[in-house]
Amino acid sequence: MTRELPTLWRVVHWVIIVNFAVQVFYGAYMVFFVMVPPGHVGPLGGAAGLLPPDQMMARRLYANETWVAISGLSVYLAVTEILPRQLKGILGSKKD
């Protein structure tokens, strides 16, 4: 549906989508590669006990930030891309 928008709004639309995507990738990078015990990569599993409490809290905050970004991107795409296409299909079929 972005083809129907004026150029400025199309740019704003894509800036919002890219911003959400960057937030998702940054949060995942921080959770799985930065906030981990030395020599460990990926999900913690049993290594969670090796993290100090303040680092574990920071890791959880990054994880929450990532989920908020994923949710925001999902809602934004649903409202701006999916819903208009669904409504266009429904309203278009009723006109026939």
Steps between C-alpha positions, in 0.01 A plus 500: 500500500802731519475570125192712566679726749670826410879471488561668837260267681647199322845600629364545853328160475824326403702688764260367765531143370880518479517650849298211644715247314822658629362491855415131464846408366681717754306351791558145377871574454527637854311204651674219313852633438588779747324432829633146544763337721851491350540222244126445461282595200125466450227406746630468854334182621701370795755781471248750638640444848839629385371853434505757778151624593552849354610357164207258500262791566652698212465194275134466594442868425654457155280195445191699600604784270534249217153357560349849512667582165374173348149572626511860378618393155228235482225742597632772268515265203157360581342846511683654205545208260285196579176663617470737199551207261239294682252788499570572135424136418181498707373836375602420143303174500187670636502756220482226235 
